Amino acid sequence: MPRVNIIQTNFTAGEITPRCFGRVDIARYQNGAESLENCMVTIHGGAFRRYGSGYQAAAKIAERICRLIPFVFSTTQAYILEFGHQYVRFFNQGGGQIISGGVPLELTTPYTEDMLRQIDFTQGADTMLIFHPDVPTQMLRRLGAASWRLEAAPFTTVPFDEVGERFNTALTINDPTVGGSRTFTAGAGVFLLGDRDRRITYEGGSAIITGFNSANQLVGTITSPFPGTSVPANEWVLEDSPQDAITPGAKDPVGITISVTSTGDAFRASMVGRFIEINSGLLYVNGFVNAQSIQANIIKALDSVTGAPKGAWKLLGAMWNEFDGYPNTGAFYEQRLVTGGSRGYPQTIWGSQTGVFFDYTIGTDDSDAFSFTLPSTGQINPITRMASTDVLLMMTYGGEYTATGGVEKPLTPTNPQLKPRTRYGCNNVKPILVGDELIYVTRSGKKVRAMSYNYASNSFPSPNITTLAEHLVKPGIIDMGYQPEPDGRLWCVRTDGKIAALTIDRDEGVTAWSPLSTDGIYESVAVIPNNGIDEVWVSVQRTIDGTVRRYIERFDESLLTDAAILGTDATGKTLWTGLNHLEGKEVGVRADGTYAGKFTVTDGAITLPRAAKSVEIGMVYVSRIVPLRPEIQTGTGTAQGSNMNTSQATVLVHETIGGKINGKKMTQRRFGSDLLDKAITPFSGLDRIGILGWERGDSPLVLEQDEPLPFHVLCVVRQFTVNS
């Protein structure tokens, strides 16, 4: 029966998936754990009881989810935005809801509950732009500490293209199959003679118009079959531009209004607000006279006043509209606002004019706006998110792309270098830049990858950083935040309401995942700076006194309970109130630095058995560390498969009070002249427990803290007896 001592010096590999319990051959196995429940790993290697969370406020609507979004002007001026069903509320860094007129400051928004997860945003100084494919891009501005404004972004010109015409009338097709002499009858007189040679499309069906019978009926040839004979209003599209020759009344100067005439009936009142591209110039239609005459403003000077035959001019409409949708995402890149990924143009990106973020007038000058479509990879996967680095990164459901202007050149309308880089796909969770890596969630929501540039291969490798902890992200990730200080830590909210936390430091070789849970369901996370540290905020669904509630809470390294409040009283008292948000819950209390036990909240209050001057009151959670079965070499080879007995454990702890090893209390406190009722001083040093049991088998070691007290394990030494 050989006896050996095994030391585990760190937990920098984090909690390891059970699928890797047999991989004793890899280095990270030696630094991993079977369980790190409600613990987090430091970049130095120790594992400690996670922070508690302080109660900030109840969300506005208890029955609906809300999403937290950071608003960061600077490290000293940052806010948390509570976006809920058609509203947004505001919180200050350091805690505290912004109040105006005695009530929480609130703005009305166009976003319903089911839209919240898809919202994307980008920010410049006091202005945040908010994107959603079903809503015109919104602009949120901070005018003062308690003065905010939300409105549609004031685009002077949006991207335009031949978007065609939609009509608020149904369409009937006499025969929806492929062939000629098909009639298309509208419920209202919407057709013009100039619609000949245009196309009608609907859900994959397409027809070329060959004849005009009346304002209600056209004749055409179907080239792709329609799904049926009836087409709903606003669903079918009259594609392309009117097919008549038109003549401009003048070619310049820019800014004047001119007449534009047609040789036939080509113009509609709906053309007002659109653009005409003709003779190398651009006109903005600002008036309708009749079907053969309109008024237009010269936006870009024309080459001539020569009439343009059909097919030589284009009628351009806004690419962002209620039918084709609006940009799904956006980012500031090289002094442009670049957006992309609408429903109608899922793989198109649009860049504003340089330095003029709300002007998308497309041209060929270097400072003009641009519109590009991602190169085909055989699939049409919509752009989900963007990120601005040395290159513009565009994430789609099917893969990841980069955009540049070439080597050391800015991106302009004439030099786009658009390249597919990887084929993993990205979902709607906003990617985060961590150092020189872009951390993103794959389209399944069940993997996290880290993309960075490799100079030697001129590629963008994106390794899976969840391989050894795939079980912790398997439920799927729905939100993510990164906390740079004090340790670099990623907080990933899962679909099941738990958090997968990742301590990551590439320089130190730390990639340590751990699971965090609470008496409730985490639904959103956001991080903001605050004078040298970074605050992690969460929205949490809790069941209080039998009723669902939703709270806004903030993790705080000084707290050791959840939904906690702090209280002080100069003279000390036993009755502590202000606990209505925890009505009926069993709470743990730290009183004057000492654990006072558990109490049930009644009528928003608890009564302590003895007076206290300061308290922390909140819900208790259990932190647990279970090291992996170690690899031991004996005279006959590996001890894997043999019976192992842990006869003794020595744990090096840091600033710790209490805790248990396999159910036995750790006794760091040394009695002497200290008074028994004095707050216990956290202990740093070795704590040894012997004779843990003689059961045969794996003999697991379980380190646990079930009280709201600090617990930080630096290393573990286990004495084993091995039987073959």
BELSULGI-V234670 format. One record per residue. N is the residue number from 1. RES is the residue in one small letter. SS is DSSP state (h for helix, s for strand, l for the rest). D_CENTER is the distance of its C-alpha to the mean C-alpha in Angstrom with 2 decimals. Layout:
BEGIN
[[N & RES & SS & D_CENTER] [N & RES & SS & D_CENTER]]
END
This chain:
BEGIN
[[1 & m & l & 54.46] [2 & p & s & 52.86] [3 & r & s & 50.98] [4 & v & s & 48.16] [5 & n & s & 45.74] [6 & i & s & 42.14] [7 & i & s & 39.72] [8 & q & s & 35.94] [9 & t & l & 35.07] [10 & n & l & 31.27] [11 & f & l & 28.17] [12 & t & l & 26.09] [13 & a & l & 25.27] [14 & g & s & 23.74] [15 & e & s & 24.13] [16 & i & l & 25.40] [17 & t & l & 25.07] [18 & p & h & 28.42] [19 & r & h & 28.66] [20 & c & h & 29.43] [21 & f & l & 31.99] [22 & g & l & 34.71] [23 & r & l & 33.40] [24 & v & l & 35.62] [25 & d & l & 36.27] [26 & i & l & 32.98] [27 & a & h & 32.68] [28 & r & h & 29.35] [29 & y & h & 31.03] [30 & q & h & 33.27] [31 & n & l & 30.40] [32 & g & s & 28.41] [33 & a & s & 28.74] [34 & e & s & 29.12] [35 & s & s & 27.21] [36 & l & s & 25.33] [37 & e & s & 24.50] [38 & n & l & 23.15] [39 & c & s & 23.93] [40 & m & s & 22.19] [41 & v & s & 23.71] [42 & t & l & 24.70] [43 & i & l & 24.99] [44 & h & l & 28.74] [45 & g & l & 28.57] [46 & g & l & 29.27] [47 & a & s & 27.42] [48 & f & s & 27.30] [49 & r & s & 26.63] [50 & r & l & 23.10] [51 & y & l & 22.81] [52 & g & s & 23.43] [53 & s & s & 21.48] [54 & g & s & 23.20] [55 & y & s & 23.29] [56 & q & s & 22.32] [57 & a & s & 22.69] [58 & a & s & 22.42] [59 & a & l & 19.71] [60 & k & l & 21.53] [61 & i & l & 21.56] [62 & a & l & 22.19] [63 & e & l & 22.11] [64 & r & l & 18.63] [65 & i & l & 15.11] [66 & c & l & 13.32] [67 & r & s & 9.88] [68 & l & s & 10.00] [69 & i & s & 8.95] [70 & p & s & 10.94] [71 & f & s & 13.79] [72 & v & s & 15.68] [73 & f & s & 19.03] [74 & s & s & 20.49] [75 & t & l & 20.76] [76 & t & l & 23.21] [77 & q & s & 21.62] [78 & a & s & 18.14] [79 & y & s & 16.91] [80 & i & s & 14.50] [81 & l & s & 13.87] [82 & e & s & 14.25] [83 & f & s & 13.25] [84 & g & s & 15.31] [85 & h & l & 17.57] [86 & q & l & 18.84] [87 & y & s & 18.68] [88 & v & s & 17.03] [89 & r & s & 18.62] [90 & f & s & 18.68] [91 & f & s & 19.24] [92 & n & s & 20.91] [93 & q & l & 20.18] [94 & g & l & 22.60] [95 & g & l & 22.27] [96 & g & l & 23.78] [97 & q & s & 22.85] [98 & i & l & 24.01] [99 & i & s & 27.13] [100 & s & s & 29.04] [101 & g & l & 32.40] [102 & g & l & 32.21] [103 & v & s & 29.07] [104 & p & s & 25.32] [105 & l & l & 24.30] [106 & e & s & 22.50] [107 & l & s & 21.69] [108 & t & s & 21.64] [109 & t & l & 18.74] [110 & p & l & 18.82] [111 & y & l & 15.75] [112 & t & l & 16.85] [113 & e & h & 15.39] [114 & d & h & 14.58] [115 & m & h & 12.62] [116 & l & h & 10.10] [117 & r & h & 7.47] [118 & q & h & 7.91] [119 & i & l & 7.95] [120 & d & s & 7.04] [121 & f & s & 9.14] [122 & t & s & 11.50] [123 & q & s & 14.28] [124 & g & s & 17.91] [125 & a & l & 20.10] [126 & d & l & 20.50] [127 & t & s & 18.73] [128 & m & s & 15.16] [129 & l & s & 14.62] [130 & i & s & 12.39] [131 & f & s & 12.00] [132 & h & s & 12.48] [133 & p & l & 15.00] [134 & d & l & 17.33] [135 & v & s & 17.66] [136 & p & s & 19.22] [137 & t & s & 17.02] [138 & q & s & 17.31] [139 & m & s & 18.26] [140 & l & s & 17.90] [141 & r & s & 20.59] [142 & r & s & 21.84] [143 & l & s & 25.61] [144 & g & s & 26.54] [145 & a & l & 25.50] [146 & a & l & 26.01] [147 & s & s & 25.89] [148 & w & s & 22.84] [149 & r & s & 22.82] [150 & l & s & 20.51] [151 & e & s & 21.99] [152 & a & s & 21.62] [153 & a & l & 21.17] [154 & p & l & 24.83] [155 & f & l & 24.99] [156 & t & l & 28.65] [157 & t & s & 28.36] [158 & v & l & 25.67] [159 & p & l & 25.86] [160 & f & s & 28.75] [161 & d & s & 30.26] [162 & e & l & 32.79] [163 & v & l & 30.74] [164 & g & l & 33.91] [165 & e & s & 34.95] [166 & r & s & 33.91] [167 & f & l & 36.50] [168 & n & l & 36.48] [169 & t & l & 39.14] [170 & a & l & 39.38] [171 & l & s & 40.92] [172 & t & s & 43.53] [173 & i & s & 44.40] [174 & n & l & 47.83] [175 & d & l & 46.91] [176 & p & l & 43.31] [177 & t & l & 44.48] [178 & v & l & 44.93] [179 & g & s & 48.09] [180 & g & s & 49.83] [181 & s & s & 51.38] [182 & r & s & 48.47] [183 & t & s & 48.31] [184 & f & s & 45.24] [185 & t & s & 46.12] [186 & a & s & 43.94] [187 & g & l & 44.41] [188 & a & l & 45.03] [189 & g & l & 46.69] [190 & v & l & 43.75] [191 & f & l & 45.16] [192 & l & l & 47.02] [193 & l & h & 49.52] [194 & g & h & 47.18] [195 & d & h & 44.71] [196 & r & l & 46.92] [197 & d & l & 45.38] [198 & r & l & 41.83] [199 & r & s & 39.65] [200 & i & s & 38.36] [201 & t & s & 35.27] [202 & y & s & 33.53] [203 & e & l & 31.41] [204 & g & l & 32.89] [205 & g & s & 36.32] [206 & s & s & 37.92] [207 & a & s & 41.33] [208 & i & s & 43.30] [209 & i & s & 45.30] [210 & t & s & 48.98] [211 & g & s & 50.81] [212 & f & s & 50.79] [213 & n & s & 52.77] [214 & s & s & 51.75] [215 & a & l & 48.96] [216 & n & l & 47.92] [217 & q & s & 48.39] [218 & l & s & 47.72] [219 & v & s & 48.94] [220 & g & s & 46.90] [221 & t & s & 46.48] [222 & i & s & 43.61] [223 & t & s & 42.23] [224 & s & s & 39.43] [225 & p & l & 40.02] [226 & f & l & 38.38] [227 & p & l & 37.23] [228 & g & l & 39.97] [229 & t & l & 42.44] [230 & s & s & 40.44] [231 & v & s & 37.38] [232 & p & l & 35.55] [233 & a & l & 35.47] [234 & n & l & 32.67] [235 & e & l & 31.69] [236 & w & l & 34.15] [237 & v & s & 34.11] [238 & l & s & 37.12] [239 & e & l & 35.90] [240 & d & l & 37.15] [241 & s & l & 39.35] [242 & p & l & 42.71] [243 & q & l & 45.51] [244 & d & l & 48.14] [245 & a & l & 49.40] [246 & i & s & 48.51] [247 & t & s & 50.04] [248 & p & s & 48.63] [249 & g & l & 51.07] [250 & a & l & 50.31] [251 & k & l & 48.25] [252 & d & l & 47.64] [253 & p & l & 47.05] [254 & v & l & 43.35] [255 & g & l & 42.86] [256 & i & l & 45.88] [257 & t & s & 45.90] [258 & i & s & 47.85] [259 & s & s & 49.00] [260 & v & s & 47.86] [261 & t & s & 50.17] [262 & s & s & 50.06] [263 & t & l & 52.95] [264 & g & l & 51.88] [265 & d & l & 49.61] [266 & a & l & 46.17] [267 & f & l & 44.46] [268 & r & l & 42.59] [269 & a & h & 41.65] [270 & s & h & 37.99] [271 & m & h & 38.24] [272 & v & l & 38.15] [273 & g & l & 34.95] [274 & r & l & 34.70] [275 & f & s & 35.85] [276 & i & s & 38.73] [277 & e & s & 38.80] [278 & i & s & 42.50] [279 & n & l & 44.86] [280 & s & l & 42.14] [281 & g & s & 41.21] [282 & l & s & 38.82] [283 & l & s & 39.79] [284 & y & s & 37.92] [285 & v & s & 39.58] [286 & n & s & 40.40] [287 & g & s & 43.26] [288 & f & s & 44.65] [289 & v & s & 48.46] [290 & n & s & 49.18] [291 & a & l & 48.36] [292 & q & l & 50.10] [293 & s & s & 49.15] [294 & i & s & 46.09] [295 & q & s & 45.43] [296 & a & s & 42.90] [297 & n & s & 41.91] [298 & i & s & 42.05] [299 & i & s & 38.70] [300 & k & s & 39.84] [301 & a & l & 43.58] [302 & l & l & 45.11] [303 & d & l & 47.49] [304 & s & l & 50.16] [305 & v & l & 51.16] [306 & t & l & 52.16] [307 & g & l & 51.19] [308 & a & s & 48.35] [309 & p & l & 49.21] [310 & k & l & 46.88] [311 & g & l & 44.11] [312 & a & l & 44.46] [313 & w & l & 42.18] [314 & k & s & 38.78] [315 & l & s & 37.41] [316 & l & s & 33.80] [317 & g & s & 31.33] [318 & a & s & 27.81] [319 & m & l & 25.27] [320 & w & l & 22.80] [321 & n & s & 24.33] [322 & e & l & 24.07] [323 & f & l & 25.14] [324 & d & l & 23.25] [325 & g & s & 20.12] [326 & y & l & 18.13] [327 & p & l & 15.66] [328 & n & l & 12.29] [329 & t & s & 10.92] [330 & g & s & 12.78] [331 & a & s & 13.67] [332 & f & s & 16.91] [333 & y & s & 19.09] [334 & e & l & 22.80] [335 & q & l & 23.35] [336 & r & s & 21.93] [337 & l & s & 19.08] [338 & v & s & 17.93] [339 & t & s & 16.20] [340 & g & s & 16.11] [341 & g & l & 15.64] [342 & s & l & 17.49] [343 & r & l & 19.17] [344 & g & l & 22.55] [345 & y & l & 21.60] [346 & p & l & 18.76] [347 & q & l & 19.58] [348 & t & s & 20.72] [349 & i & s & 19.51] [350 & w & s & 21.20] [351 & g & s & 22.05] [352 & s & l & 23.70] [353 & q & s & 27.01] [354 & t & l & 27.05] [355 & g & l & 26.66] [356 & v & s & 26.72] [357 & f & l & 23.12] [358 & f & l & 24.11] [359 & d & s & 26.85] [360 & y & l & 26.23] [361 & t & l & 29.93] [362 & i & s & 30.16] [363 & g & l & 33.04] [364 & t & l & 34.33] [365 & d & l & 34.67] [366 & d & l & 32.37] [367 & s & l & 30.83] [368 & d & l & 30.43] [369 & a & s & 27.27] [370 & f & s & 26.45] [371 & s & s & 25.10] [372 & f & s & 24.54] [373 & t & s & 23.77] [374 & l & l & 22.40] [375 & p & l & 25.31] [376 & s & l & 26.00] [377 & t & l & 25.44] [378 & g & l & 27.01] [379 & q & l & 23.95] [380 & i & l & 22.06] [381 & n & l & 18.39] [382 & p & l & 16.15] [383 & i & s & 13.95] [384 & t & s & 10.29] [385 & r & s & 8.88] [386 & m & s & 11.13] [387 & a & s & 11.87] [388 & s & s & 15.17] [389 & t & l & 17.47] [390 & d & l & 21.17] [391 & v & l & 20.24] [392 & l & s & 17.73] [393 & l & s & 15.35] [394 & m & s & 14.45] [395 & m & s & 12.47] [396 & t & s & 13.88] [397 & y & l & 14.20] [398 & g & l & 17.45] [399 & g & l & 17.18] [400 & e & s & 16.34] [401 & y & s & 18.47] [402 & t & s & 19.69] [403 & a & s & 21.52] [404 & t & s & 24.25] [405 & g & l & 27.65] [406 & g & l & 29.46] [407 & v & l & 30.62] [408 & e & l & 30.36] [409 & k & l & 30.14] [410 & p & l & 27.71] [411 & l & l & 26.20] [412 & t & l & 28.58] [413 & p & l & 29.54] [414 & t & l & 32.17] [415 & n & l & 30.76] [416 & p & l & 27.43] [417 & q & s & 26.82] [418 & l & s & 24.10] [419 & k & s & 23.87] [420 & p & s & 22.13] [421 & r & s & 21.33] [422 & t & s & 20.00] [423 & r & l & 19.77] [424 & y & l & 17.10] [425 & g & l & 14.47] [426 & c & s & 10.67] [427 & n & l & 8.73] [428 & n & l & 6.05] [429 & v & l & 3.19] [430 & k & l & 2.93] [431 & p & l & 6.36] [432 & i & s & 8.42] [433 & l & s & 12.14] [434 & v & s & 14.42] [435 & g & l & 17.97] [436 & d & l & 18.71] [437 & e & s & 16.14] [438 & l & s & 12.76] [439 & i & s & 10.95] [440 & y & s & 8.99] [441 & v & s & 8.98] [442 & t & s & 11.84] [443 & r & l & 12.42] [444 & s & l & 14.09] [445 & g & l & 11.27] [446 & k & l & 14.19] [447 & k & l & 14.24] [448 & v & s & 12.59] [449 & r & s & 14.21] [450 & a & s & 15.13] [451 & m & s & 16.28] [452 & s & l & 19.03] [453 & y & l & 22.13] [454 & n & s & 25.45] [455 & y & l & 28.30] [456 & a & l & 31.04] [457 & s & l & 29.73] [458 & n & l & 27.83] [459 & s & s & 24.92] [460 & f & l & 21.28] [461 & p & l & 21.42] [462 & s & s & 18.30] [463 & p & s & 19.61] [464 & n & s & 18.16] [465 & i & l & 17.71] [466 & t & l & 17.75] [467 & t & h & 21.20] [468 & l & h & 23.15] [469 & a & h & 20.78] [470 & e & h & 19.77] [471 & h & h & 20.89] [472 & l & h & 18.27] [473 & v & h & 15.32] [474 & k & l & 17.53] [475 & p & l & 16.44] [476 & g & l & 12.96] [477 & i & s & 9.53] [478 & i & s & 7.31] [479 & d & s & 5.16] [480 & m & s & 5.82] [481 & g & s & 7.90] [482 & y & s & 10.92] [483 & q & s & 14.35] [484 & p & l & 16.88] [485 & e & l & 19.89] [486 & p & l & 22.10] [487 & d & l & 20.94] [488 & g & l & 17.99] [489 & r & s & 15.77] [490 & l & s & 12.36] [491 & w & s & 11.35] [492 & c & s & 9.78] [493 & v & s & 10.17] [494 & r & s & 12.17] [495 & t & l & 13.38] [496 & d & l & 16.69] [497 & g & l & 15.67] [498 & k & l & 16.21] [499 & i & s & 14.34] [500 & a & s & 14.80] [501 & a & s & 15.40] [502 & l & s & 16.16] [503 & t & s & 18.65] [504 & i & s & 18.70] [505 & d & s & 21.41] [506 & r & l & 22.58] [507 & d & l & 25.75] [508 & e & l & 26.84] [509 & g & l & 25.86] [510 & v & s & 23.60] [511 & t & s & 20.92] [512 & a & s & 21.19] [513 & w & s & 19.08] [514 & s & s & 20.10] [515 & p & s & 19.36] [516 & l & s & 19.08] [517 & s & l & 20.24] [518 & t & l & 21.71] [519 & d & l & 24.01] [520 & g & l & 21.31] [521 & i & s & 17.82] [522 & y & s & 14.66] [523 & e & s & 12.10] [524 & s & s & 9.42] [525 & v & s & 9.29] [526 & a & s & 9.37] [527 & v & s & 11.83] [528 & i & s & 14.51] [529 & p & s & 17.77] [530 & n & s & 21.15] [531 & n & l & 24.32] [532 & g & l & 23.86] [533 & i & s & 21.50] [534 & d & s & 17.85] [535 & e & s & 17.11] [536 & v & s & 14.67] [537 & w & s & 14.22] [538 & v & s & 13.52] [539 & s & s & 14.29] [540 & v & s & 16.82] [541 & q & s & 18.97] [542 & r & s & 22.52] [543 & t & s & 25.85] [544 & i & s & 28.40] [545 & d & l & 32.02] [546 & g & l & 31.15] [547 & t & s & 28.65] [548 & v & s & 24.87] [549 & r & s & 23.36] [550 & r & s & 19.92] [551 & y & s & 19.77] [552 & i & s & 17.82] [553 & e & s & 18.67] [554 & r & s & 18.49] [555 & f & s & 19.23] [556 & d & s & 22.45] [557 & e & l & 24.40] [558 & s & l & 27.60] [559 & l & l & 26.82] [560 & l & l & 27.60] [561 & t & l & 26.97] [562 & d & s & 24.16] [563 & a & s & 24.04] [564 & a & s & 26.74] [565 & i & s & 28.94] [566 & l & s & 31.36] [567 & g & s & 34.88] [568 & t & s & 37.93] [569 & d & s & 41.56] [570 & a & s & 44.21] [571 & t & s & 46.96] [572 & g & s & 45.04] [573 & k & s & 44.69] [574 & t & s & 44.14] [575 & l & s & 42.49] [576 & w & s & 38.80] [577 & t & l & 37.16] [578 & g & l & 33.83] [579 & l & l & 32.36] [580 & n & h & 32.01] [581 & h & h & 28.32] [582 & l & h & 29.63] [583 & e & l & 32.67] [584 & g & l & 34.27] [585 & k & l & 32.11] [586 & e & s & 33.71] [587 & v & s & 32.62] [588 & g & s & 33.52] [589 & v & s & 35.17] [590 & r & s & 35.65] [591 & a & s & 38.67] [592 & d & l & 39.96] [593 & g & l & 38.10] [594 & t & s & 39.57] [595 & y & s & 38.15] [596 & a & s & 40.03] [597 & g & s & 38.99] [598 & k & s & 37.24] [599 & f & s & 37.96] [600 & t & s & 37.08] [601 & v & l & 35.92] [602 & t & s & 38.46] [603 & d & l & 38.47] [604 & g & l & 35.67] [605 & a & s & 37.75] [606 & i & s & 39.07] [607 & t & s & 42.40] [608 & l & s & 42.85] [609 & p & s & 46.21] [610 & r & s & 46.71] [611 & a & s & 45.67] [612 & a & s & 42.78] [613 & k & s & 41.89] [614 & s & s & 38.19] [615 & v & s & 35.84] [616 & e & s & 32.36] [617 & i & s & 31.89] [618 & g & s & 29.00] [619 & m & s & 28.20] [620 & v & l & 29.17] [621 & y & l & 27.21] [622 & v & l & 28.73] [623 & s & s & 27.85] [624 & r & s & 29.32] [625 & i & s & 29.95] [626 & v & s & 31.73] [627 & p & s & 32.76] [628 & l & l & 33.23] [629 & r & l & 36.73] [630 & p & l & 38.12] [631 & e & l & 39.91] [632 & i & l & 43.55] [633 & q & s & 46.28] [634 & t & s & 49.74] [635 & g & l & 53.10] [636 & t & l & 52.42] [637 & g & s & 48.88] [638 & t & s & 45.55] [639 & a & l & 45.48] [640 & q & l & 42.77] [641 & g & l & 44.44] [642 & s & l & 46.82] [643 & n & s & 47.03] [644 & m & s & 45.51] [645 & n & s & 46.36] [646 & t & s & 44.66] [647 & s & s & 47.63] [648 & q & s & 46.13] [649 & a & s & 42.83] [650 & t & s & 42.43] [651 & v & s & 39.16] [652 & l & s & 38.45] [653 & v & s & 36.40] [654 & h & s & 35.18] [655 & e & s & 35.51] [656 & t & s & 35.57] [657 & i & l & 37.34] [658 & g & l & 38.31] [659 & g & l & 36.53] [660 & k & s & 38.09] [661 & i & s & 38.99] [662 & n & l & 39.66] [663 & g & l & 40.35] [664 & k & s & 42.72] [665 & k & s & 42.02] [666 & m & l & 41.54] [667 & t & l & 44.08] [668 & q & l & 43.16] [669 & r & l & 45.18] [670 & r & l & 48.70] [671 & f & l & 51.17] [672 & g & l & 53.88] [673 & s & l & 54.56] [674 & d & l & 51.15] [675 & l & l & 51.40] [676 & l & l & 49.93] [677 & d & l & 48.04] [678 & k & l & 46.50] [679 & a & l & 42.74] [680 & i & l & 42.17] [681 & t & l & 41.23] [682 & p & l & 38.38] [683 & f & s & 39.98] [684 & s & s & 39.31] [685 & g & s & 41.39] [686 & l & s & 42.51] [687 & d & s & 42.78] [688 & r & s & 44.86] [689 & i & s & 45.38] [690 & g & s & 47.98] [691 & i & l & 49.21] [692 & l & l & 45.91] [693 & g & l & 47.67] [694 & w & l & 49.66] [695 & e & l & 47.83] [696 & r & l & 47.57] [697 & g & l & 44.51] [698 & d & l & 41.20] [699 & s & l & 41.87] [700 & p & l & 38.25] [701 & l & l & 37.57] [702 & v & s & 35.34] [703 & l & s & 34.41] [704 & e & s & 33.23] [705 & q & s & 32.65] [706 & d & l & 32.85] [707 & e & l & 33.73] [708 & p & l & 31.70] [709 & l & l & 33.09] [710 & p & l & 31.83] [711 & f & l & 31.80] [712 & h & s & 31.19] [713 & v & s & 32.66] [714 & l & s & 33.43] [715 & c & s & 35.46] [716 & v & s & 37.44] [717 & v & s & 40.94] [718 & r & s & 42.19] [719 & q & s & 45.82] [720 & f & s & 46.28] [721 & t & s & 49.27] [722 & v & s & 49.02] [723 & n & s & 51.26] [724 & s & l & 51.45]]
END
